[in-house]
């Protein structure tokens, strides 16, 4: 089993990865700014669960199979890019309507929180680059044939580190929601995040498998 120092180092690397600008960040910011910090935190939780799933997949060899298979990598890449296009188009449509309320979040409640959680989880899980990241990272902290408890420990650390970062983002953005919900500002946020998500989708769709 890795030492406490190694576990802390693993958590730090995962958190640095989470801090890198990308689809996860865009989703949390948009949810927090336009729907409130609670929905931003729900999206953050979904992303954290996705990261934990990638750690387990890397530890069990599933992520390595994805990274090694050109067909599997392409399928996940295309589906992930299509999902980012969908999210981006939805945001641009809201911007075109003049900052209309998010159609996925009609009222506070379990179903809308689940929509935000699912959006975060799918955005993370449908990113094959996450597979490459964890295939490279996890073996440095887990030896071959590591015990299940070791895998669970690293998955929990990755989940916690990712959640801490994105919950901080959700709360920071959420405190300014009064500004973000103004129609003109909301329209700008929808337009910018929509364009960013589509651009990220294009980048993912045209990326080559290393």
N, C-alpha and C positions, 0 to 999 in steps of 0.2 A: 504493500500500500504506500502511496505517496506520503511524504511528510507534510506536516502542517504548512511549512514554508512553500512546498511545491503546490499544495492545494490553493494557498493564497495567490501564488503566481498564476496558476491556471485561471482562477477567478478574475484576476487583473487583466489577463490577456483577453478573456471573453468580454469583459466590460469595455475594453478598448475597442474591440470589434463592434460591440453594440453602439459605441459612440460614433462610429464612422457614418457619415451621411449616406442614406439609402432609403429604400422603400419603407422599412420599418419606422424610421424616423419621420418620414412624411406622413404615414398613416396616423401615428400618435399625435403629431402636431395638429393635423386637420381635425381629428376627433376631439381633441382637447379644446381647440380654439372655437370650434363651431357647435359642439354638442355638450361641452362641459368636462371638467376634470374627471368625473366618475367614468365617463365613456372613454376618455383617454387612458385611464388606468385599466379599464377592461381590455382595451386593445393592447396595452403593455403586458397584461397577464397572458394574453394569447401569444404574443411574441415570445415571452419567457418560456411558455410551455413548448413552443416550437423549437427553441434553442435546446431545451432539455431533451427533446426527442432526437435532435441531431446528435447530441452527445452519446445517447444510447445507441443510435444507428451506427455511429463511428466505432464505438467500442465493440459492437457485435459483428462488424464487417459489412453491414447493409449499406452504409454510406460509401464504403470503398467499392462495392459492386456498382453502385450508381455512378461513381466517378470513373470507373474503369470501362463501363459499357457506353459506347457511343450512342446506341439507340435509347437506352434509359435516360441518359443525360439530356439528349435532345427532346425527348417526350416531356420531361419535367421542365426543361427550359421553355418550351413552347407554351405549355399550360401556364407556367408562371408568368411569362410575358403577356399572355392573353388576359390573365387576371389583373395585371397592372394596367393594361389598356382599358379594361372594364372600369376599374376604380378611377382612372384618369378621366375617362369619358364622362363618368357620372359627375365628377367634380366640375368639369367644363360645362356640362349641361346646367348644373346649378348656377354657375357663374353667368351663363347666358340668360338665365331666368331672373337675374338681378339679385343673386344671393338668397334663393329660396331655401326654406328649411330642408335639412337632410332627409331624404325620403326614407332612409333606413331607420331613422330615429324619430318616429312620430310623437312619442310620449315617453317620459321616464318609466322604466320598468324592466322586468327580467328579460323580455324578448329583445329589447333594444340593446341592453347590455350584452346579451349573447351575440347580437349582430356585430358589435364592436370587437368582442373577444374573438369571434370567428374570423373577422377581417384581419386582425393582427396575426392569428395563428396561420391562416392560409398564406398571407404575404410572406411569412418567414419560411414555412415548410415548402412552398413552391419555388424556392430559390436554390437552384443546384449549386450556386457558388458557396452556400452555407455548407453543403456536403464537402466540398473541397477544403474549406477552412478547417472543419473539424476532423477530416481525415488526416490532415497534416498536424493538427494540434493534439488530439487525444492520445495517440501512441507515445507522445513524449512524456505523458503522465501516467499512462496505464500500460503495464507490460502484458505480453501475450498470455492469455489464460487467466487474466485478473478475476478476482472474485466478484460476484454480483454486487456485493456491498460497496466495493470500490467504484464500480460504474455508477451506482445510485448516488454515491457521495459526490462525484464530479458532476453528475447531472443536476443535483440539487444546488451545488455551488454555481453552476452556469445559470440555472433558473433564477437564483437569488440575485446574482450580479446583474443580469439583464433586467430583471424587474426593478431593482433599485434605480438604475439609470433612467429607464423609461417612465417610471412613476415620478421621478424628479422632474422630468420633462413635462409630463402631463400636468403636474401641479403648478409648475412655473407658468406654462402657457395658460392653464385654467384660471390663474389669478387675474389674467388680463382679458378674460372672456367678455367683459363689459365693452371693451374696445372692439374686440373681434366680431361681435354680433351686430355691429352697425352695418347696414346694408352695403355701403360702398366698400368697407373693409372686408366684409364677408365675401363679397364678390371677388375682390382682389385675391384673397386667400384661396378661394375655390379655383380661380384661374391659374394661380402660381403652382399650387399643389397638383392640380390636374395636369398641367404641362410637365411638371417634374416627374409625376408617375408615368406618364406616357413616354417621356424621354428615358426613364429607367427601364421601361418595358422594351423599348427599341434597343437599348444597350444590352439587355439580357438576351433578347432574341438574336442579336447579331454576334454575341460572344462565342468564342471557339473553346472547345474543351481542351485544357492544357495537355 
